[in-house]
Amino acid sequence: MRADLLATCWTSAGNAAPQRGNEESSFPILERVEELARAGWNGIGLVNADLQRAKRELGYPALRTAVDRAGLEYREVEILDNWWTVGEERKRADRLRDELFEAAAELGAQRIKVMSCLDASPPPHERFVRELRELSRRAADAGVVLALEPMPFSSNVATLEAGVRLLEEVDHSAAGLTIDTWHVFRAGTPYERIPEIVPLEFVAVVELNDCAEEPVGSLWADTVDNRRLPGEGDASVAEFVRWVAATGFQGPWGVEIISTELRALPLRDALEVSARTTREVIDAGLQLRSN
């Protein structure tokens, strides 16, 4: 059977990238839905800027109908940031939170992706745990799972180990992790340790991509401009798949390609090549797992 694939928001976004301008895709949302279905994808991810534009111009019911008809069973929305802050920054974060929860409910999303802290001075640990636990309670009431993403440039959740320790303290079934090839590789975590580090119940989202052995530019530039298609870099993505599968994870496999090269392709070409290369790597990884 073919692996189920979810195109995370940036894979189908065209000329858009994280924290660059308003983050809106250069492609109309219905075109993205149609081309994802044409290329055989099974799920879609959307960033809040695109969600809000779709709400204004199309309406969530119409978008939900289009996604349903396209057979895109898996849906995720992103990304909730600054949920641990206070004051005016917290007011903005709460508006973002409410918008993402509304979009998830309207579109039938299963997951909401959540940021860890990138600021040089992270919040008090106790506050971070308390706020994530409260956010998890709201997610459980809404029937969705939170996917917190460890990132090597995060000031408080840089590794899978740190993410697991945090979730153990939060102690809520609606809180999980995003396990992304680029972030795990750049954090220096050996793939074979993934099953011992991360219990299956903590695996909320898995994202595949590739990269050069060493960062091209800064870590931030590398992650938003220089990711590669699975199997076309040095991150041994088939081995990543092998060891993620060893946790018991069965999909859907997210594909998050954020790169200048992919952004330059026509949408159909970008989605076709992303699906093809990812499925080849997944097949290779699962074959390694079965041997």
Rosetta blueprint (number, residue, H / E / L):
1 M L
2 R L
3 A L
4 D L
5 L E
6 L E
7 A E
8 T L
9 C H
10 W H
11 T H
12 S H
13 A L
14 G L
15 N L
16 A L
17 A L
18 P L
19 Q L
20 R L
21 G L
22 N L
23 E L
24 E L
25 S L
26 S L
27 F L
28 P L
29 I H
30 L H
31 E H
32 R H
33 V H
34 E H
35 E H
36 L H
37 A H
38 R H
39 A L
40 G L
41 W L
42 N L
43 G E
44 I E
45 G E
46 L E
47 V E
48 N H
49 A H
50 D H
51 L H
52 Q H
53 R H
54 A H
55 K H
56 R H
57 E H
58 L L
59 G L
60 Y H
61 P H
62 A H
63 L H
64 R H
65 T H
66 A H
67 V H
68 D H
69 R H
70 A L
71 G L
72 L L
73 E L
74 Y E
75 R E
76 E E
77 V E
78 E E
79 I E
80 L E
81 D L
82 N L
83 W L
84 W L
85 T L
86 V L
87 G H
88 E H
89 E H
90 R H
91 K H
92 R H
93 A H
94 D H
95 R H
96 L H
97 R H
98 D H
99 E H
100 L H
101 F H
102 E H
103 A H
104 A H
105 A H
106 E H
107 L H
108 G L
109 A L
110 Q L
111 R E
112 I E
113 K E
114 V E
115 M E
116 S L
117 C L
118 L L
119 D L
120 A L
121 S L
122 P L
123 P L
124 P L
125 H H
126 E H
127 R H
128 F H
129 V H
130 R H
131 E H
132 L H
133 R H
134 E H
135 L H
136 S H
137 R H
138 R H
139 A H
140 A H
141 D H
142 A H
143 G L
144 V L
145 V E
146 L E
147 A E
148 L E
149 E E
150 P L
151 M L
152 P L
153 F L
154 S L
155 S L
156 N L
157 V L
158 A L
159 T L
160 L H
161 E H
162 A H
163 G H
164 V H
165 R H
166 L H
167 L H
168 E H
169 E H
170 V H
171 D L
172 H L
173 S L
174 A L
175 A E
176 G E
177 L E
178 T E
179 I E
180 D E
181 T H
182 W H
183 H H
184 V H
185 F H
186 R H
187 A H
188 G L
189 T L
190 P L
191 Y H
192 E H
193 R H
194 I H
195 P H
196 E H
197 I H
198 V L
199 P L
200 L H
201 E H
202 F H
203 V E
204 A E
205 V E
206 V E
207 E E
208 L E
209 N L
210 D E
211 C L
212 A L
213 E L
214 E L
215 P L
216 V L
217 G L
218 S L
219 L H
220 W H
221 A H
222 D H
223 T H
224 V H
225 D H
226 N E
227 R L
228 R E
229 L L
230 P L
231 G L
232 E L
233 G L
234 D L
235 A L
236 S L
237 V H
238 A H
239 E H
240 F H
241 V H
242 R H
243 W H
244 V H
245 A H
246 A L
247 T L
248 G L
249 F L
250 Q L
251 G L
252 P L
253 W E
254 G E
255 V E
256 E L
257 I L
258 I L
259 S E
260 T H
261 E H
262 L H
263 R H
264 A L
265 L L
266 P L
267 L H
268 R H
269 D H
270 A H
271 L H
272 E H
273 V H
274 S H
275 A H
276 R H
277 T H
278 T H
279 R H
280 E H
281 V H
282 I H
283 D H
284 A H
285 G H
286 L H
287 Q H
288 L H
289 R H
290 S H
291 N L
